[in-house]
Amino acid sequence: MWEVVAHPEGFADLLSWVCEVAVVELQGDLSLIDVQVYTSPEQRIVVITKWRANPRLLSDPPRHTVRAGPFFADFSPVDL
């Protein structure tokens, strides 16, 4: 999981960067299974990725677009 908080005036630019640059960079990796991008009214953007092995981080966002972040967390599935 990758999460960042955008400056209100930078939200559109940051979302474009996430979708057109950061996610595209990941999509070339054969270990990537899925990627999903979410937004919230609080100017947050969250990217959830699912990997076969060796998860990669998104590259650093343009500094002028972010208010706080990015925050990274790596999760493992739990068998139920």
HTML snippet that shows the backbone in 3Dmol.js (N, CA, C, O; Angstrom):
<script src="https://3Dmol.org/build/3Dmol-min.js"></script>
<div id="view" style="width:600px;height:400px;position:relative"></div>
<script>
const pdb = `
ATOM      1  N   MET A   1       0.844  -1.168   0.000  1.00  0.00           N
ATOM      2  CA  MET A   1       0.000   0.000   0.000  1.00  0.00           C
ATOM      3  C   MET A   1       0.890   1.232   0.000  1.00  0.00           C
ATOM      4  O   MET A   1       1.895   1.286   0.708  1.00  0.00           O
ATOM      5  N   TRP A   2       0.514   2.212  -0.794  1.00  0.00           N
ATOM      6  CA  TRP A   2       1.211   3.488  -0.892  1.00  0.00           C
ATOM      7  C   TRP A   2       0.155   4.570  -0.727  1.00  0.00           C
ATOM      8  O   TRP A   2      -0.871   4.547  -1.407  1.00  0.00           O
ATOM      9  N   GLU A   3       0.400   5.513   0.169  1.00  0.00           N
ATOM     10  CA  GLU A   3      -0.584   6.566   0.430  1.00  0.00           C
ATOM     11  C   GLU A   3       0.128   7.908   0.494  1.00  0.00           C
ATOM     12  O   GLU A   3       1.225   8.023   1.039  1.00  0.00           O
ATOM     13  N   VAL A   4      -0.514   8.915  -0.070  1.00  0.00           N
ATOM     14  CA  VAL A   4       0.027  10.269  -0.043  1.00  0.00           C
ATOM     15  C   VAL A   4      -1.124  11.260   0.109  1.00  0.00           C
ATOM     16  O   VAL A   4      -2.239  11.007  -0.347  1.00  0.00           O
ATOM     17  N   VAL A   5      -0.842  12.382   0.751  1.00  0.00           N
ATOM     18  CA  VAL A   5      -1.826  13.461   0.888  1.00  0.00           C
ATOM     19  C   VAL A   5      -1.360  14.614   0.017  1.00  0.00           C
ATOM     20  O   VAL A   5      -0.225  15.078   0.127  1.00  0.00           O
ATOM     21  N   ALA A   6      -2.255  15.069  -0.851  1.00  0.00           N
ATOM     22  CA  ALA A   6      -1.915  16.120  -1.800  1.00  0.00           C
ATOM     23  C   ALA A   6      -2.249  17.501  -1.248  1.00  0.00           C
ATOM     24  O   ALA A   6      -3.138  17.657  -0.411  1.00  0.00           O
ATOM     25  N   HIS A   7      -1.514  18.498  -1.738  1.00  0.00           N
ATOM     26  CA  HIS A   7      -1.953  19.878  -1.538  1.00  0.00           C
ATOM     27  C   HIS A   7      -3.262  20.011  -2.316  1.00  0.00           C
ATOM     28  O   HIS A   7      -3.373  19.461  -3.412  1.00  0.00           O
ATOM     29  N   PRO A   8      -4.258  20.727  -1.779  1.00  0.00           N
ATOM     30  CA  PRO A   8      -5.529  20.843  -2.504  1.00  0.00           C
ATOM     31  C   PRO A   8      -5.352  21.318  -3.948  1.00  0.00           C
ATOM     32  O   PRO A   8      -6.020  20.815  -4.851  1.00  0.00           O
ATOM     33  N   GLU A   9      -4.460  22.279  -4.169  1.00  0.00           N
ATOM     34  CA  GLU A   9      -4.256  22.782  -5.530  1.00  0.00           C
ATOM     35  C   GLU A   9      -3.406  21.832  -6.382  1.00  0.00           C
ATOM     36  O   GLU A   9      -3.322  22.000  -7.598  1.00  0.00           O
ATOM     37  N   GLY A  10      -2.779  20.838  -5.751  1.00  0.00           N
ATOM     38  CA  GLY A  10      -1.946  19.895  -6.490  1.00  0.00           C
ATOM     39  C   GLY A  10      -2.569  18.530  -6.686  1.00  0.00           C
ATOM     40  O   GLY A  10      -1.954  17.641  -7.277  1.00  0.00           O
ATOM     41  N   PHE A  11      -3.795  18.355  -6.192  1.00  0.00           N
ATOM     42  CA  PHE A  11      -4.424  17.038  -6.238  1.00  0.00           C
ATOM     43  C   PHE A  11      -4.551  16.492  -7.662  1.00  0.00           C
ATOM     44  O   PHE A  11      -4.179  15.346  -7.915  1.00  0.00           O
ATOM     45  N   ALA A  12      -5.060  17.281  -8.576  1.00  0.00           N
ATOM     46  CA  ALA A  12      -5.258  16.805  -9.954  1.00  0.00           C
ATOM     47  C   ALA A  12      -3.931  16.432 -10.593  1.00  0.00           C
ATOM     48  O   ALA A  12      -3.836  15.414 -11.279  1.00  0.00           O
ATOM     49  N   ASP A  13      -2.904  17.249 -10.374  1.00  0.00           N
ATOM     50  CA  ASP A  13      -1.587  16.942 -10.938  1.00  0.00           C
ATOM     51  C   ASP A  13      -1.005  15.670 -10.325  1.00  0.00           C
ATOM     52  O   ASP A  13      -0.410  14.852 -11.027  1.00  0.00           O
ATOM     53  N   LEU A  14      -1.180  15.509  -9.016  1.00  0.00           N
ATOM     54  CA  LEU A  14      -0.659  14.316  -8.353  1.00  0.00           C
ATOM     55  C   LEU A  14      -1.379  13.060  -8.827  1.00  0.00           C
ATOM     56  O   LEU A  14      -0.745  12.036  -9.083  1.00  0.00           O
ATOM     57  N   LEU A  15      -2.696  13.137  -8.943  1.00  0.00           N
ATOM     58  CA  LEU A  15      -3.450  11.977  -9.419  1.00  0.00           C
ATOM     59  C   LEU A  15      -3.030  11.614 -10.844  1.00  0.00           C
ATOM     60  O   LEU A  15      -2.882  10.435 -11.165  1.00  0.00           O
ATOM     61  N   SER A  16      -2.841  12.607 -11.687  1.00  0.00           N
ATOM     62  CA  SER A  16      -2.368  12.340 -13.051  1.00  0.00           C
ATOM     63  C   SER A  16      -1.008  11.668 -13.031  1.00  0.00           C
ATOM     64  O   SER A  16      -0.771  10.713 -13.771  1.00  0.00           O
ATOM     65  N   TRP A  17      -0.105  12.168 -12.178  1.00  0.00           N
ATOM     66  CA  TRP A  17       1.230  11.576 -12.082  1.00  0.00           C
ATOM     67  C   TRP A  17       1.136  10.114 -11.628  1.00  0.00           C
ATOM     68  O   TRP A  17       1.803   9.246 -12.191  1.00  0.00           O
ATOM     69  N   VAL A  18       0.312   9.842 -10.614  1.00  0.00           N
ATOM     70  CA  VAL A  18       0.159   8.470 -10.125  1.00  0.00           C
ATOM     71  C   VAL A  18      -0.303   7.562 -11.258  1.00  0.00           C
ATOM     72  O   VAL A  18       0.283   6.503 -11.482  1.00  0.00           O
ATOM     73  N   CYS A  19      -1.347   7.968 -11.971  1.00  0.00           N
ATOM     74  CA  CYS A  19      -1.938   7.110 -13.005  1.00  0.00           C
ATOM     75  C   CYS A  19      -1.093   7.010 -14.268  1.00  0.00           C
ATOM     76  O   CYS A  19      -1.023   5.947 -14.885  1.00  0.00           O
ATOM     77  N   GLU A  20      -0.452   8.109 -14.657  1.00  0.00           N
ATOM     78  CA  GLU A  20       0.248   8.148 -15.942  1.00  0.00           C
ATOM     79  C   GLU A  20       1.739   7.858 -15.853  1.00  0.00           C
ATOM     80  O   GLU A  20       2.364   7.536 -16.863  1.00  0.00           O
ATOM     81  N   VAL A  21       2.315   7.967 -14.667  1.00  0.00           N
ATOM     82  CA  VAL A  21       3.753   7.741 -14.520  1.00  0.00           C
ATOM     83  C   VAL A  21       4.037   6.588 -13.558  1.00  0.00           C
ATOM     84  O   VAL A  21       4.599   5.570 -13.959  1.00  0.00           O
ATOM     85  N   ALA A  22       3.653   6.743 -12.303  1.00  0.00           N
ATOM     86  CA  ALA A  22       4.031   5.768 -11.275  1.00  0.00           C
ATOM     87  C   ALA A  22       3.449   4.379 -11.542  1.00  0.00           C
ATOM     88  O   ALA A  22       4.162   3.378 -11.477  1.00  0.00           O
ATOM     89  N   VAL A  23       2.159   4.325 -11.840  1.00  0.00           N
ATOM     90  CA  VAL A  23       1.530   3.023 -12.089  1.00  0.00           C
ATOM     91  C   VAL A  23       2.055   2.408 -13.382  1.00  0.00           C
ATOM     92  O   VAL A  23       2.255   1.195 -13.455  1.00  0.00           O
ATOM     93  N   VAL A  24       2.275   3.223 -14.386  1.00  0.00           N
ATOM     94  CA  VAL A  24       2.801   2.714 -15.656  1.00  0.00           C
ATOM     95  C   VAL A  24       4.185   2.100 -15.458  1.00  0.00           C
ATOM     96  O   VAL A  24       4.504   1.081 -16.070  1.00  0.00           O
ATOM     97  N   GLU A  25       5.012   2.717 -14.605  1.00  0.00           N
ATOM     98  CA  GLU A  25       6.334   2.155 -14.310  1.00  0.00           C
ATOM     99  C   GLU A  25       6.208   0.761 -13.702  1.00  0.00           C
ATOM    100  O   GLU A  25       6.992  -0.129 -14.030  1.00  0.00           O
ATOM    101  N   LEU A  26       5.236   0.566 -12.827  1.00  0.00           N
ATOM    102  CA  LEU A  26       5.046  -0.742 -12.188  1.00  0.00           C
ATOM    103  C   LEU A  26       4.516  -1.790 -13.155  1.00  0.00           C
ATOM    104  O   LEU A  26       4.862  -2.966 -13.049  1.00  0.00           O
ATOM    105  N   GLN A  27       3.684  -1.373 -14.092  1.00  0.00           N
ATOM    106  CA  GLN A  27       3.012  -2.334 -14.967  1.00  0.00           C
ATOM    107  C   GLN A  27       3.968  -3.112 -15.860  1.00  0.00           C
ATOM    108  O   GLN A  27       3.582  -4.135 -16.426  1.00  0.00           O
ATOM    109  N   GLY A  28       5.184  -2.659 -15.996  1.00  0.00           N
ATOM    110  CA  GLY A  28       6.160  -3.412 -16.777  1.00  0.00           C
ATOM    111  C   GLY A  28       6.779  -4.569 -16.024  1.00  0.00           C
ATOM    112  O   GLY A  28       7.510  -5.366 -16.612  1.00  0.00           O
ATOM    113  N   ASP A  29       6.502  -4.679 -14.731  1.00  0.00           N
ATOM    114  CA  ASP A  29       7.076  -5.735 -13.896  1.00  0.00           C
ATOM    115  C   ASP A  29       6.195  -6.979 -13.961  1.00  0.00           C
ATOM    116  O   ASP A  29       5.009  -6.920 -13.637  1.00  0.00           O
ATOM    117  N   LEU A  30       6.766  -8.092 -14.375  1.00  0.00           N
ATOM    118  CA  LEU A  30       6.000  -9.330 -14.532  1.00  0.00           C
ATOM    119  C   LEU A  30       5.498  -9.900 -13.211  1.00  0.00           C
ATOM    120  O   LEU A  30       4.610 -10.753 -13.209  1.00  0.00           O
ATOM    121  N   SER A  31       6.052  -9.445 -12.085  1.00  0.00           N
ATOM    122  CA  SER A  31       5.591  -9.912 -10.775  1.00  0.00           C
ATOM    123  C   SER A  31       4.303  -9.230 -10.330  1.00  0.00           C
ATOM    124  O   SER A  31       3.650  -9.695  -9.395  1.00  0.00           O
ATOM    125  N   LEU A  32       3.933  -8.144 -10.981  1.00  0.00           N
ATOM    126  CA  LEU A  32       2.724  -7.410 -10.604  1.00  0.00           C
ATOM    127  C   LEU A  32       1.485  -8.183 -11.040  1.00  0.00           C
ATOM    128  O   LEU A  32       1.354  -8.567 -12.202  1.00  0.00           O
ATOM    129  N   ILE A  33       0.582  -8.403 -10.096  1.00  0.00           N
ATOM    130  CA  ILE A  33      -0.689  -9.068 -10.391  1.00  0.00           C
ATOM    131  C   ILE A  33      -1.786  -8.054 -10.626  1.00  0.00           C
ATOM    132  O   ILE A  33      -2.550  -8.175 -11.583  1.00  0.00           O
ATOM    133  N   ASP A  34      -1.872  -7.045  -9.755  1.00  0.00           N
ATOM    134  CA  ASP A  34      -2.965  -6.077  -9.840  1.00  0.00           C
ATOM    135  C   ASP A  34      -2.533  -4.763  -9.204  1.00  0.00           C
ATOM    136  O   ASP A  34      -1.696  -4.739  -8.301  1.00  0.00           O
ATOM    137  N   VAL A  35      -3.111  -3.684  -9.684  1.00  0.00           N
ATOM    138  CA  VAL A  35      -2.906  -2.371  -9.084  1.00  0.00           C
ATOM    139  C   VAL A  35      -4.232  -1.623  -9.110  1.00  0.00           C
ATOM    140  O   VAL A  35      -4.939  -1.624 -10.118  1.00  0.00           O
ATOM    141  N   GLN A  36      -4.559  -0.987  -7.993  1.00  0.00           N
ATOM    142  CA  GLN A  36      -5.794  -0.205  -7.874  1.00  0.00           C
ATOM    143  C   GLN A  36      -5.449   1.146  -7.260  1.00  0.00           C
ATOM    144  O   GLN A  36      -4.600   1.234  -6.373  1.00  0.00           O
ATOM    145  N   VAL A  37      -6.111   2.194  -7.737  1.00  0.00           N
ATOM    146  CA  VAL A  37      -5.883   3.546  -7.234  1.00  0.00           C
ATOM    147  C   VAL A  37      -7.195   4.060  -6.652  1.00  0.00           C
ATOM    148  O   VAL A  37      -8.251   3.948  -7.275  1.00  0.00           O
ATOM    149  N   TYR A  38      -7.112   4.627  -5.450  1.00  0.00           N
ATOM    150  CA  TYR A  38      -8.278   5.169  -4.752  1.00  0.00           C
ATOM    151  C   TYR A  38      -7.992   6.617  -4.361  1.00  0.00           C
ATOM    152  O   TYR A  38      -6.842   7.003  -4.151  1.00  0.00           O
ATOM    153  N   THR A  39      -9.055   7.408  -4.268  1.00  0.00           N
ATOM    154  CA  THR A  39      -8.944   8.775  -3.766  1.00  0.00           C
ATOM    155  C   THR A  39      -9.965   8.982  -2.656  1.00  0.00           C
ATOM    156  O   THR A  39     -10.923   8.221  -2.520  1.00  0.00           O
ATOM    157  N   SER A  40      -9.741  10.029  -1.867  1.00  0.00           N
ATOM    158  CA  SER A  40     -10.683  10.361  -0.802  1.00  0.00           C
ATOM    159  C   SER A  40     -10.936  11.858  -0.814  1.00  0.00           C
ATOM    160  O   SER A  40     -10.156  12.612  -1.396  1.00  0.00           O
ATOM    161  N   PRO A  41     -12.022  12.303  -0.174  1.00  0.00           N
ATOM    162  CA  PRO A  41     -12.316  13.744  -0.114  1.00  0.00           C
ATOM    163  C   PRO A  41     -11.242  14.539   0.639  1.00  0.00           C
ATOM    164  O   PRO A  41     -11.175  15.760   0.503  1.00  0.00           O
ATOM    165  N   GLU A  42     -10.402  13.863   1.430  1.00  0.00           N
ATOM    166  CA  GLU A  42      -9.354  14.545   2.188  1.00  0.00           C
ATOM    167  C   GLU A  42      -8.084  14.726   1.366  1.00  0.00           C
ATOM    168  O   GLU A  42      -7.013  14.934   1.937  1.00  0.00           O
ATOM    169  N   GLN A  43      -8.177  14.652   0.044  1.00  0.00           N
ATOM    170  CA  GLN A  43      -7.040  14.830  -0.870  1.00  0.00           C
ATOM    171  C   GLN A  43      -6.011  13.703  -0.760  1.00  0.00           C
ATOM    172  O   GLN A  43      -4.833  13.902  -1.058  1.00  0.00           O
ATOM    173  N   ARG A  44      -6.457  12.525  -0.333  1.00  0.00           N
ATOM    174  CA  ARG A  44      -5.568  11.369  -0.240  1.00  0.00           C
ATOM    175  C   ARG A  44      -5.650  10.540  -1.514  1.00  0.00           C
ATOM    176  O   ARG A  44      -6.698  10.434  -2.151  1.00  0.00           O
ATOM    177  N   ILE A  45      -4.522   9.965  -1.858  1.00  0.00           N
ATOM    178  CA  ILE A  45      -4.459   9.007  -2.957  1.00  0.00           C
ATOM    179  C   ILE A  45      -3.804   7.756  -2.399  1.00  0.00           C
ATOM    180  O   ILE A  45      -2.739   7.820  -1.786  1.00  0.00           O
ATOM    181  N   VAL A  46      -4.448   6.622  -2.615  1.00  0.00           N
ATOM    182  CA  VAL A  46      -3.943   5.338  -2.133  1.00  0.00           C
ATOM    183  C   VAL A  46      -3.784   4.415  -3.338  1.00  0.00           C
ATOM    184  O   VAL A  46      -4.672   4.309  -4.184  1.00  0.00           O
ATOM    185  N   VAL A  47      -2.639   3.756  -3.392  1.00  0.00           N
ATOM    186  CA  VAL A  47      -2.383   2.768  -4.440  1.00  0.00           C
ATOM    187  C   VAL A  47      -2.179   1.427  -3.746  1.00  0.00           C
ATOM    188  O   VAL A  47      -1.306   1.282  -2.890  1.00  0.00           O
ATOM    189  N   ILE A  48      -2.994   0.452  -4.125  1.00  0.00           N
ATOM    190  CA  ILE A  48      -2.896  -0.902  -3.599  1.00  0.00           C
ATOM    191  C   ILE A  48      -2.351  -1.786  -4.719  1.00  0.00           C
ATOM    192  O   ILE A  48      -2.918  -1.843  -5.810  1.00  0.00           O
ATOM    193  N   THR A  49      -1.257  -2.463  -4.439  1.00  0.00           N
ATOM    194  CA  THR A  49      -0.684  -3.367  -5.432  1.00  0.00           C
ATOM    195  C   THR A  49      -0.669  -4.781  -4.878  1.00  0.00           C
ATOM    196  O   THR A  49      -0.586  -4.995  -3.668  1.00  0.00           O
ATOM    197  N   LYS A  50      -0.752  -5.731  -5.780  1.00  0.00           N
ATOM    198  CA  LYS A  50      -0.670  -7.147  -5.411  1.00  0.00           C
ATOM    199  C   LYS A  50       0.430  -7.764  -6.278  1.00  0.00           C
ATOM    200  O   LYS A  50       0.440  -7.610  -7.499  1.00  0.00           O
ATOM    201  N   TRP A  51       1.360  -8.472  -5.612  1.00  0.00           N
ATOM    202  CA  TRP A  51       2.548  -8.988  -6.274  1.00  0.00           C
ATOM    203  C   TRP A  51       2.687 -10.499  -6.107  1.00  0.00           C
ATOM    204  O   TRP A  51       2.235 -11.069  -5.113  1.00  0.00           O
ATOM    205  N   ARG A  52       3.308 -11.132  -7.079  1.00  0.00           N
ATOM    206  CA  ARG A  52       3.674 -12.540  -6.961  1.00  0.00           C
ATOM    207  C   ARG A  52       4.891 -12.678  -6.043  1.00  0.00           C
ATOM    208  O   ARG A  52       4.962 -13.602  -5.234  1.00  0.00           O
ATOM    209  N   ALA A  53       5.840 -11.757  -6.174  1.00  0.00           N
ATOM    210  CA  ALA A  53       7.076 -11.759  -5.388  1.00  0.00           C
ATOM    211  C   ALA A  53       7.746 -10.397  -5.527  1.00  0.00           C
ATOM    212  O   ALA A  53       7.484  -9.654  -6.473  1.00  0.00           O
ATOM    213  N   ASN A  54       8.605 -10.086  -4.579  1.00  0.00           N
ATOM    214  CA  ASN A  54       9.430  -8.875  -4.627  1.00  0.00           C
ATOM    215  C   ASN A  54       8.649  -7.605  -4.955  1.00  0.00           C
ATOM    216  O   ASN A  54       8.854  -7.012  -6.014  1.00  0.00           O
ATOM    217  N   PRO A  55       7.762  -7.183  -4.067  1.00  0.00           N
ATOM    218  CA  PRO A  55       6.997  -5.960  -4.336  1.00  0.00           C
ATOM    219  C   PRO A  55       7.905  -4.755  -4.522  1.00  0.00           C
ATOM    220  O   PRO A  55       8.931  -4.622  -3.856  1.00  0.00           O
ATOM    221  N   ARG A  56       7.513  -3.886  -5.433  1.00  0.00           N
ATOM    222  CA  ARG A  56       8.256  -2.653  -5.704  1.00  0.00           C
ATOM    223  C   ARG A  56       7.486  -1.471  -5.145  1.00  0.00           C
ATOM    224  O   ARG A  56       6.260  -1.504  -5.040  1.00  0.00           O
ATOM    225  N   LEU A  57       8.213  -0.436  -4.791  1.00  0.00           N
ATOM    226  CA  LEU A  57       7.600   0.812  -4.338  1.00  0.00           C
ATOM    227  C   LEU A  57       7.387   1.740  -5.520  1.00  0.00           C
ATOM    228  O   LEU A  57       8.089   1.654  -6.527  1.00  0.00           O
ATOM    229  N   LEU A  58       6.423   2.615  -5.389  1.00  0.00           N
ATOM    230  CA  LEU A  58       6.248   3.656  -6.384  1.00  0.00           C
ATOM    231  C   LEU A  58       7.387   4.646  -6.247  1.00  0.00           C
ATOM    232  O   LEU A  58       7.948   4.815  -5.164  1.00  0.00           O
ATOM    233  N   SER A  59       7.725   5.299  -7.347  1.00  0.00           N
ATOM    234  CA  SER A  59       8.761   6.320  -7.279  1.00  0.00           C
ATOM    235  C   SER A  59       8.231   7.530  -6.511  1.00  0.00           C
ATOM    236  O   SER A  59       7.029   7.641  -6.267  1.00  0.00           O
ATOM    237  N   ASP A  60       9.129   8.429  -6.137  1.00  0.00           N
ATOM    238  CA  ASP A  60       8.735   9.601  -5.356  1.00  0.00           C
ATOM    239  C   ASP A  60       7.867  10.546  -6.189  1.00  0.00           C
ATOM    240  O   ASP A  60       8.174  10.812  -7.351  1.00  0.00           O
ATOM    241  N   PRO A  61       6.792  11.048  -5.596  1.00  0.00           N
ATOM    242  CA  PRO A  61       5.903  11.968  -6.313  1.00  0.00           C
ATOM    243  C   PRO A  61       6.547  13.351  -6.441  1.00  0.00           C
ATOM    244  O   PRO A  61       7.479  13.670  -5.703  1.00  0.00           O
ATOM    245  N   PRO A  62       6.064  14.157  -7.358  1.00  0.00           N
ATOM    246  CA  PRO A  62       6.552  15.532  -7.466  1.00  0.00           C
ATOM    247  C   PRO A  62       6.325  16.270  -6.148  1.00  0.00           C
ATOM    248  O   PRO A  62       5.196  16.327  -5.661  1.00  0.00           O
ATOM    249  N   ARG A  63       7.375  16.831  -5.570  1.00  0.00           N
ATOM    250  CA  ARG A  63       7.318  17.433  -4.237  1.00  0.00           C
ATOM    251  C   ARG A  63       6.278  18.543  -4.120  1.00  0.00           C
ATOM    252  O   ARG A  63       5.653  18.694  -3.070  1.00  0.00           O
ATOM    253  N   HIS A  64       6.087  19.310  -5.169  1.00  0.00           N
ATOM    254  CA  HIS A  64       5.162  20.452  -5.084  1.00  0.00           C
ATOM    255  C   HIS A  64       3.697  20.027  -5.000  1.00  0.00           C
ATOM    256  O   HIS A  64       2.830  20.858  -4.728  1.00  0.00           O
ATOM    257  N   THR A  65       3.411  18.745  -5.229  1.00  0.00           N
ATOM    258  CA  THR A  65       2.017  18.286  -5.214  1.00  0.00           C
ATOM    259  C   THR A  65       1.601  17.673  -3.889  1.00  0.00           C
ATOM    260  O   THR A  65       0.409  17.487  -3.642  1.00  0.00           O
ATOM    261  N   VAL A  66       2.573  17.352  -3.024  1.00  0.00           N
ATOM    262  CA  VAL A  66       2.242  16.612  -1.804  1.00  0.00           C
ATOM    263  C   VAL A  66       2.279  17.476  -0.559  1.00  0.00           C
ATOM    264  O   VAL A  66       3.141  18.341  -0.404  1.00  0.00           O
ATOM    265  N   ARG A  67       1.330  17.225   0.317  1.00  0.00           N
ATOM    266  CA  ARG A  67       1.275  17.897   1.617  1.00  0.00           C
ATOM    267  C   ARG A  67       1.913  17.019   2.683  1.00  0.00           C
ATOM    268  O   ARG A  67       2.628  17.510   3.557  1.00  0.00           O
ATOM    269  N   ALA A  68       1.650  15.718   2.606  1.00  0.00           N
ATOM    270  CA  ALA A  68       2.233  14.760   3.534  1.00  0.00           C
ATOM    271  C   ALA A  68       2.363  13.425   2.825  1.00  0.00           C
ATOM    272  O   ALA A  68       1.565  13.081   1.953  1.00  0.00           O
ATOM    273  N   GLY A  69       3.367  12.695   3.210  1.00  0.00           N
ATOM    274  CA  GLY A  69       3.552  11.384   2.615  1.00  0.00           C
ATOM    275  C   GLY A  69       4.808  11.366   1.779  1.00  0.00           C
ATOM    276  O   GLY A  69       5.586  12.318   1.831  1.00  0.00           O
ATOM    277  N   PRO A  70       5.031  10.339   1.023  1.00  0.00           N
ATOM    278  CA  PRO A  70       4.211   9.138   0.957  1.00  0.00           C
ATOM    279  C   PRO A  70       4.464   8.189   2.122  1.00  0.00           C
ATOM    280  O   PRO A  70       5.516   8.217   2.761  1.00  0.00           O
ATOM    281  N   PHE A  71       3.478   7.359   2.374  1.00  0.00           N
ATOM    282  CA  PHE A  71       3.533   6.331   3.404  1.00  0.00           C
ATOM    283  C   PHE A  71       3.462   4.991   2.701  1.00  0.00           C
ATOM    284  O   PHE A  71       2.622   4.787   1.824  1.00  0.00           O
ATOM    285  N   PHE A  72       4.344   4.074   3.083  1.00  0.00           N
ATOM    286  CA  PHE A  72       4.372   2.744   2.494  1.00  0.00           C
ATOM    287  C   PHE A  72       4.084   1.700   3.557  1.00  0.00           C
ATOM    288  O   PHE A  72       4.508   1.844   4.704  1.00  0.00           O
ATOM    289  N   ALA A  73       3.374   0.663   3.187  1.00  0.00           N
ATOM    290  CA  ALA A  73       3.172  -0.485   4.073  1.00  0.00           C
ATOM    291  C   ALA A  73       3.093  -1.735   3.203  1.00  0.00           C
ATOM    292  O   ALA A  73       2.478  -1.725   2.136  1.00  0.00           O
ATOM    293  N   ASP A  74       3.710  -2.791   3.663  1.00  0.00           N
ATOM    294  CA  ASP A  74       3.693  -4.064   2.946  1.00  0.00           C
ATOM    295  C   ASP A  74       2.896  -5.061   3.795  1.00  0.00           C
ATOM    296  O   ASP A  74       3.200  -5.263   4.971  1.00  0.00           O
ATOM    297  N   PHE A  75       1.886  -5.674   3.199  1.00  0.00           N
ATOM    298  CA  PHE A  75       1.032  -6.613   3.887  1.00  0.00           C
ATOM    299  C   PHE A  75       1.161  -8.001   3.279  1.00  0.00           C
ATOM    300  O   PHE A  75       1.491  -8.137   2.100  1.00  0.00           O
ATOM    301  N   SER A  76       0.905  -9.018   4.065  1.00  0.00           N
ATOM    302  CA  SER A  76       0.891 -10.400   3.595  1.00  0.00           C
ATOM    303  C   SER A  76      -0.503 -10.971   3.834  1.00  0.00           C
ATOM    304  O   SER A  76      -1.135 -10.652   4.841  1.00  0.00           O
ATOM    305  N   PRO A  77      -0.989 -11.813   2.918  1.00  0.00           N
ATOM    306  CA  PRO A  77      -2.325 -12.383   3.103  1.00  0.00           C
ATOM    307  C   PRO A  77      -2.375 -13.341   4.285  1.00  0.00           C
ATOM    308  O   PRO A  77      -1.371 -13.947   4.659  1.00  0.00           O
ATOM    309  N   VAL A  78      -3.549 -13.462   4.856  1.00  0.00           N
ATOM    310  CA  VAL A  78      -3.794 -14.371   5.971  1.00  0.00           C
ATOM    311  C   VAL A  78      -4.741 -15.465   5.476  1.00  0.00           C
ATOM    312  O   VAL A  78      -5.794 -15.169   4.913  1.00  0.00           O
ATOM    313  N   ASP A  79      -4.367 -16.720   5.685  1.00  0.00           N
ATOM    314  CA  ASP A  79      -5.257 -17.814   5.327  1.00  0.00           C
ATOM    315  C   ASP A  79      -6.361 -17.915   6.355  1.00  0.00           C
ATOM    316  O   ASP A  79      -6.091 -17.985   7.554  1.00  0.00           O
ATOM    317  N   LEU A  80      -7.595 -17.923   5.902  1.00  0.00           N
ATOM    318  CA  LEU A  80      -8.748 -18.024   6.805  1.00  0.00           C
ATOM    319  C   LEU A  80      -9.304 -19.425   6.803  1.00  0.00           C
ATOM    320  O   LEU A  80     -10.277 -19.704   7.503  1.00  0.00           O
TER     321      LEU A  80
END
`;
const viewer = $3Dmol.createViewer("view");
viewer.addModel(pdb, "pdb");
viewer.setStyle({}, {cartoon: {color: "spectrum"}});
viewer.zoomTo();
viewer.render();
</script>
